Amino acid sequence: MSKTKKIDMKDIMEEIRKGQEQKAQRSKGDAKILFDALHNTKIVSISVDFDGCGDSGQINDIEYYDKNSKKISQPSGKIKGSKISNGSTWDDKRKEFVDLPPSEATFNQLVEQICYDRLGAHHAGWEINEGSYGTFVFDVVNRKIDLEFNERVESVRTSSESF
């Protein structure tokens, strides 16, 4: 008779907490790399809109602005020192998925990673059920990121009477 491994909710919750902490730390490190890379550009702010519901979520827009609040193109090229996942691939010999080596990120890729990590670290489930939406604003000059986060909530009011 085989023994079944007991599922321990404490272990599961601890793994979730560790994952959230890793995302929070990675978002801080990635933000530093991004702000350093934007230091000598005309970009003074970045606006990122996201929306999620029904178990799916995405970033809708990433817009870069100059000091006159005029929309400008994202810088081209890769960001030195950045790391972005390249996903995984099936290894026939090992009969399992293996991670592909990370590569340097474009500006949009790094901005997306920062936003998704921040949402995962502090607003887990932002894409579930009614979901959430909002805007990240990257203040390049002051090296800070503001988040306006809006959580959708469905409510039901029920009453009954007998008379």
MIDOSE-1310 file (N, C-alpha, C; in nm, 2 decimals, decimal comma, always signed):
residues 163
mskt	+0,08/-0,12/+0,00/+0,00/+0,00/+0,00/+0,09/+0,13/+0,00; +0,06/+0,22/-0,09/+0,14/+0,34/-0,09/+0,09/+0,44/+0,00; +0,18/+0,52/+0,06/+0,14/+0,63/+0,15/+0,11/+0,75/+0,07; +0,01/+0,82/+0,10/-0,03/+0,95/+0,04/+0,03/+1,06/+0,13
kkid	+0,10/+1,15/+0,06/+0,16/+1,26/+0,13/+0,05/+1,36/+0,18; +0,05/+1,39/+0,31/-0,04/+1,48/+0,37/-0,02/+1,62/+0,33; -0,13/+1,69/+0,29/-0,12/+1,83/+0,25/-0,13/+1,92/+0,37; -0,03/+2,00/+0,39/-0,03/+2,09/+0,51/-0,05/+2,23/+0,46
mkdi	-0,16/+2,29/+0,50/-0,20/+2,43/+0,46/-0,09/+2,53/+0,51; -0,03/+2,50/+0,62/+0,08/+2,60/+0,67/+0,19/+2,60/+0,57; +0,23/+2,48/+0,51/+0,33/+2,48/+0,41/+0,29/+2,55/+0,28; +0,17/+2,53/+0,24/+0,12/+2,60/+0,12/+0,12/+2,75/+0,14
meei	+0,07/+2,79/+0,25/+0,06/+2,94/+0,28/+0,20/+3,00/+0,29; +0,30/+2,92/+0,35/+0,44/+2,97/+0,36/+0,50/+2,98/+0,22; +0,47/+2,89/+0,13/+0,52/+2,89/-0,01/+0,46/+3,02/-0,08; +0,34/+3,04/-0,06/+0,27/+3,16/-0,12/+0,34/+3,29/-0,07
rkgq	+0,36/+3,29/+0,06/+0,42/+3,41/+0,12/+0,56/+3,43/+0,06; +0,64/+3,32/+0,05/+0,78/+3,34/+0,00/+0,77/+3,38/-0,15; +0,68/+3,33/-0,22/+0,67/+3,38/-0,36/+0,63/+3,52/-0,37; +0,54/+3,57/-0,29/+0,51/+3,71/-0,29/+0,62/+3,80/-0,25
eqka	+0,70/+3,75/-0,15/+0,82/+3,83/-0,11/+0,92/+3,84/-0,22; +0,94/+3,72/-0,29/+1,04/+3,73/-0,40/+0,99/+3,82/-0,51; +0,87/+3,83/-0,54/+0,81/+3,92/-0,64/+0,83/+4,07/-0,59; +0,81/+4,09/-0,47/+0,82/+4,23/-0,41/+0,97/+4,27/-0,42
qrsk	+1,06/+4,18/-0,39/+1,20/+4,22/-0,39/+1,25/+4,23/-0,54; +1,20/+4,14/-0,63/+1,24/+4,16/-0,77/+1,19/+4,29/-0,83; +1,07/+4,32/-0,79/+1,01/+4,45/-0,85/+1,10/+4,57/-0,80; +1,14/+4,57/-0,68/+1,23/+4,68/-0,63/+1,36/+4,68/-0,71
gdak	+1,42/+4,57/-0,72/+1,55/+4,56/-0,80/+1,53/+4,60/-0,94; +1,43/+4,55/-1,01/+1,40/+4,58/-1,15/+1,37/+4,73/-1,16; +1,30/+4,79/-1,07/+1,27/+4,93/-1,08/+1,40/+5,02/-1,07; +1,49/+4,98/-0,99/+1,62/+5,05/-0,98/+1,69/+5,04/-1,12
ilfd	+1,70/+4,92/-1,18/+1,76/+4,90/-1,31/+1,69/+4,99/-1,41; +1,56/+4,99/-1,41/+1,48/+5,07/-1,51/+1,51/+5,22/-1,49; +1,50/+5,27/-1,37/+1,53/+5,41/-1,34/+1,67/+5,45/-1,38; +1,77/+5,36/-1,35/+1,91/+5,39/-1,39/+1,92/+5,40/-1,54
alhn	+1,85/+5,31/-1,62/+1,86/+5,31/-1,76/+1,79/+5,43/-1,82; +1,69/+5,48/-1,75/+1,61/+5,60/-1,81/+1,68/+5,73/-1,76; +1,78/+5,73/-1,68/+1,84/+5,85/-1,63/+1,88/+5,95/-1,73; +1,94/+5,92/-1,84/+1,98/+6,01/-1,94/+1,89/+6,02/-2,06
tkiv	+1,76/+5,99/-2,05/+1,67/+5,99/-2,16/+1,58/+6,11/-2,14; +1,49/+6,14/-2,23/+1,39/+6,24/-2,22/+1,27/+6,20/-2,14; +1,26/+6,07/-2,11/+1,14/+6,02/-2,04/+1,14/+6,06/-1,89; +1,03/+6,12/-1,85/+1,01/+6,16/-1,71/+0,91/+6,09/-1,64
sisv	+0,82/+6,02/-1,72/+0,71/+5,94/-1,66/+0,67/+5,83/-1,75; +0,61/+5,73/-1,69/+0,56/+5,61/-1,77/+0,42/+5,58/-1,70; +0,32/+5,56/-1,78/+0,19/+5,53/-1,74/+0,15/+5,39/-1,79; +0,11/+5,30/-1,70/+0,07/+5,17/-1,73/-0,07/+5,13/-1,68
dfdg	-0,16/+5,10/-1,78/-0,29/+5,06/-1,74/-0,31/+4,91/-1,74; -0,38/+4,85/-1,64/-0,40/+4,71/-1,64/-0,55/+4,68/-1,61; -0,59/+4,56/-1,64/-0,73/+4,53/-1,62/-0,73/+4,37/-1,61; -0,81/+4,33/-1,51/-0,83/+4,18/-1,50/-0,96/+4,14/-1,45
cgds	-1,01/+4,03/-1,49/-1,14/+3,98/-1,44/-1,16/+3,84/-1,51; -1,24/+3,76/-1,45/-1,28/+3,63/-1,50/-1,15/+3,54/-1,51; -1,06/+3,55/-1,42/-0,94/+3,47/-1,41/-0,84/+3,50/-1,52; -0,85/+3,62/-1,57/-0,75/+3,66/-1,67/-0,72/+3,81/-1,65
gqin	-0,60/+3,85/-1,68/-0,56/+3,99/-1,66/-0,45/+4,02/-1,75; -0,44/+4,15/-1,79/-0,33/+4,20/-1,88/-0,30/+4,34/-1,86; -0,19/+4,38/-1,91/-0,15/+4,52/-1,92/-0,20/+4,57/-2,05; -0,28/+4,68/-2,05/-0,34/+4,73/-2,17/-0,25/+4,83/-2,25
diey	-0,19/+4,92/-2,17/-0,11/+5,03/-2,24/+0,01/+5,06/-2,15; +0,12/+5,09/-2,22/+0,24/+5,14/-2,16/+0,27/+5,27/-2,24; +0,27/+5,38/-2,17/+0,29/+5,51/-2,24/+0,41/+5,58/-2,17; +0,50/+5,64/-2,25/+0,61/+5,71/-2,21/+0,59/+5,86/-2,23
ydkn	+0,63/+5,95/-2,14/+0,61/+6,09/-2,15/+0,73/+6,17/-2,12; +0,75/+6,28/-2,19/+0,86/+6,37/-2,17/+0,82/+6,48/-2,07; +0,91/+6,58/-2,04/+0,88/+6,68/-1,94/+0,76/+6,77/-1,97; +0,72/+6,77/-2,10/+0,60/+6,85/-2,14/+0,48/+6,77/-2,14
skki	+0,48/+6,65/-2,08/+0,37/+6,56/-2,08/+0,33/+6,52/-2,22; +0,42/+6,52/-2,31/+0,40/+6,47/-2,45/+0,44/+6,33/-2,46; +0,35/+6,25/-2,52/+0,37/+6,11/-2,54/+0,49/+6,09/-2,63; +0,59/+6,00/-2,59/+0,70/+5,97/-2,68/+0,72/+5,82/-2,69
sqps	+0,80/+5,78/-2,78/+0,83/+5,63/-2,80/+0,91/+5,58/-2,69; +0,90/+5,45/-2,66/+0,98/+5,38/-2,57/+1,12/+5,38/-2,63; +1,22/+5,38/-2,54/+1,36/+5,37/-2,59/+1,38/+5,23/-2,66; +1,47/+5,23/-2,75/+1,49/+5,10/-2,82/+1,61/+5,03/-2,75
gkik	+1,62/+4,90/-2,78/+1,73/+4,82/-2,73/+1,69/+4,75/-2,60; +1,79/+4,68/-2,55/+1,78/+4,60/-2,43/+1,84/+4,68/-2,31; +1,80/+4,65/-2,19/+1,84/+4,72/-2,07/+1,95/+4,63/-2,01; +2,07/+4,68/-2,01/+2,19/+4,61/-1,95/+2,16/+4,58/-1,80
gski	+2,19/+4,46/-1,77/+2,17/+4,42/-1,63/+2,03/+4,37/-1,59; +1,94/+4,38/-1,68/+1,80/+4,33/-1,66/+1,79/+4,18/-1,70; +1,70/+4,12/-1,64/+1,67/+3,97/-1,67/+1,52/+3,95/-1,69; +1,49/+3,89/-1,80/+1,35/+3,86/-1,82/+1,34/+3,71/-1,86
sngs	+1,24/+3,64/-1,81/+1,22/+3,50/-1,83/+1,19/+3,48/-1,98; +1,24/+3,37/-2,03/+1,21/+3,33/-2,17/+1,12/+3,21/-2,17; +1,06/+3,18/-2,06/+0,97/+3,07/-2,05/+1,04/+2,94/-2,03; +0,97/+2,83/-2,08/+1,03/+2,70/-2,07/+1,00/+2,62/-2,19
twdd	+1,07/+2,51/-2,21/+1,05/+2,42/-2,32/+1,05/+2,27/-2,27; +0,99/+2,19/-2,35/+0,99/+2,05/-2,32/+1,12/+1,98/-2,35; +1,18/+1,91/-2,26/+1,30/+1,83/-2,28/+1,26/+1,69/-2,30; +1,27/+1,63/-2,42/+1,23/+1,49/-2,44/+1,32/+1,39/-2,37
krke	+1,45/+1,42/-2,35/+1,53/+1,33/-2,28/+1,50/+1,32/-2,13; +1,47/+1,43/-2,07/+1,44/+1,44/-1,93/+1,29/+1,42/-1,90; +1,21/+1,43/-2,01/+1,06/+1,41/-2,00/+1,00/+1,51/-1,90; +1,05/+1,64/-1,91/+0,99/+1,74/-1,83/+1,02/+1,88/-1,89
fvdl	+0,95/+1,98/-1,84/+0,97/+2,11/-1,89/+1,10/+2,17/-1,82; +1,18/+2,24/-1,89/+1,30/+2,31/-1,84/+1,29/+2,45/-1,87; +1,34/+2,54/-1,78/+1,34/+2,68/-1,80/+1,45/+2,72/-1,90; +1,41/+2,81/-1,99/+1,51/+2,86/-2,09/+1,59/+2,97/-2,01
ppse	+1,72/+2,99/-2,05/+1,80/+3,09/-1,99/+1,73/+3,23/-2,00; +1,74/+3,31/-1,90/+1,68/+3,45/-1,91/+1,77/+3,53/-2,01; +1,71/+3,64/-2,06/+1,78/+3,73/-2,14/+1,76/+3,88/-2,09; +1,83/+3,97/-2,15/+1,81/+4,11/-2,11/+1,67/+4,16/-2,17
atfn	+1,61/+4,24/-2,10/+1,47/+4,29/-2,13/+1,47/+4,42/-2,21; +1,37/+4,43/-2,29/+1,34/+4,56/-2,35/+1,28/+4,65/-2,24; +1,26/+4,78/-2,27/+1,19/+4,87/-2,17/+1,05/+4,82/-2,14; +0,97/+4,79/-2,24/+0,84/+4,74/-2,22/+0,83/+4,61/-2,14
qlve	+0,92/+4,52/-2,17/+0,93/+4,39/-2,10/+0,96/+4,41/-1,95; +1,05/+4,50/-1,92/+1,09/+4,52/-1,78/+0,98/+4,60/-1,71; +0,92/+4,69/-1,77/+0,80/+4,77/-1,71/+0,69/+4,67/-1,68; +0,66/+4,58/-1,77/+0,55/+4,48/-1,75/+0,59/+4,39/-1,63
qicy	+0,71/+4,34/-1,63/+0,76/+4,25/-1,52/+0,74/+4,32/-1,39; +0,78/+4,45/-1,38/+0,77/+4,52/-1,25/+0,62/+4,53/-1,21; +0,54/+4,56/-1,30/+0,39/+4,57/-1,27/+0,33/+4,44/-1,23; +0,36/+4,33/-1,31/+0,30/+4,20/-1,27/+0,35/+4,15/-1,14
drlg	+0,48/+4,17/-1,11/+0,54/+4,13/-0,98/+0,48/+4,21/-0,87; +0,46/+4,34/-0,89/+0,40/+4,42/-0,78/+0,25/+4,38/-0,75; +0,18/+4,35/-0,86/+0,04/+4,30/-0,84/+0,04/+4,17/-0,77; +0,13/+4,08/-0,81/+0,14/+3,94/-0,75/+0,18/+3,95/-0,61
ahha	+0,27/+4,04/-0,57/+0,32/+4,05/-0,44/+0,22/+4,11/-0,34; +0,14/+4,21/-0,39/+0,06/+4,29/-0,29/-0,09/+4,28/-0,32; -0,13/+4,23/-0,44/-0,27/+4,22/-0,48/-0,30/+4,09/-0,54; -0,25/+3,98/-0,48/-0,27/+3,85/-0,54/-0,42/+3,82/-0,56
gwei	-0,45/+3,77/-0,68/-0,59/+3,75/-0,72/-0,65/+3,87/-0,79; -0,57/+3,96/-0,83/-0,63/+4,08/-0,89/-0,71/+4,05/-1,02; -0,68/+3,94/-1,08/-0,75/+3,90/-1,20/-0,86/+3,80/-1,18; -0,89/+3,77/-1,06/-0,99/+3,66/-1,03/-1,13/+3,72/-1,02
negs	-1,23/+3,65/-1,06/-1,37/+3,68/-1,06/-1,40/+3,82/-1,11; -1,45/+3,92/-1,03/-1,48/+4,05/-1,09/-1,35/+4,13/-1,12; -1,25/+4,09/-1,06/-1,11/+4,14/-1,09/-1,09/+4,28/-1,04; -0,99/+4,34/-1,10/-0,94/+4,47/-1,06/-0,88/+4,54/-1,18
ygtf	-0,87/+4,67/-1,17/-0,81/+4,75/-1,28/-0,73/+4,87/-1,21; -0,65/+4,93/-1,29/-0,58/+5,05/-1,23/-0,47/+5,10/-1,32; -0,39/+5,18/-1,26/-0,28/+5,25/-1,33/-0,16/+5,26/-1,24; -0,04/+5,22/-1,30/+0,09/+5,25/-1,24/+0,14/+5,37/-1,30
vfdv	+0,20/+5,46/-1,22/+0,27/+5,58/-1,28/+0,41/+5,58/-1,23; +0,50/+5,56/-1,32/+0,65/+5,56/-1,29/+0,70/+5,71/-1,30; +0,74/+5,76/-1,18/+0,79/+5,90/-1,18/+0,95/+5,88/-1,19; +1,00/+5,90/-1,31/+1,14/+5,87/-1,33/+1,23/+5,97/-1,26
vnrk	+1,19/+6,09/-1,26/+1,27/+6,20/-1,19/+1,29/+6,17/-1,04; +1,18/+6,13/-0,97/+1,19/+6,10/-0,83/+1,21/+5,96/-0,80; +1,22/+5,87/-0,90/+1,25/+5,73/-0,88/+1,15/+5,66/-0,79; +1,02/+5,68/-0,82/+0,91/+5,62/-0,75/+0,80/+5,57/-0,84
idle	+0,72/+5,48/-0,79/+0,61/+5,43/-0,86/+0,49/+5,44/-0,78; +0,38/+5,50/-0,84/+0,25/+5,51/-0,77/+0,16/+5,41/-0,83; +0,07/+5,35/-0,75/-0,03/+5,26/-0,81/-0,17/+5,30/-0,76; -0,26/+5,32/-0,86/-0,40/+5,34/-0,83/-0,46/+5,21/-0,86
fner	-0,51/+5,14/-0,75/-0,56/+5,00/-0,76/-0,71/+5,01/-0,73; -0,79/+4,95/-0,82/-0,94/+4,95/-0,81/-0,99/+4,81/-0,81; -1,04/+4,76/-0,70/-1,09/+4,63/-0,69/-1,24/+4,63/-0,71; -1,29/+4,54/-0,81/-1,43/+4,53/-0,84/-1,49/+4,43/-0,73
vesv	-1,60/+4,47/-0,68/-1,67/+4,38/-0,58/-1,82/+4,38/-0,62; -1,87/+4,25/-0,63/-2,01/+4,23/-0,66/-2,08/+4,21/-0,53; -2,19/+4,28/-0,51/-2,26/+4,26/-0,39/-2,41/+4,23/-0,42; -2,47/+4,16/-0,32/-2,61/+4,13/-0,33/-2,67/+4,16/-0,20
rtss	-2,79/+4,23/-0,21/-2,87/+4,26/-0,09/-3,00/+4,18/-0,11; -3,03/+4,11/-0,01/-3,15/+4,03/-0,01/-3,23/+4,06/+0,12; -3,36/+4,07/+0,09/-3,45/+4,08/+0,21/-3,57/+4,00/+0,18; -3,63/+3,96/+0,29/-3,76/+3,89/+0,27/-3,85/+3,93/+0,38
esf	-3,98/+3,92/+0,36/-4,08/+3,96/+0,46/-4,20/+3,87/+0,45; -4,26/+3,85/+0,56/-4,39/+3,79/+0,57/-4,48/+3,88/+0,63; -4,60/+3,89/+0,57/-4,70/+3,98/+0,63/-4,84/+3,94/+0,60
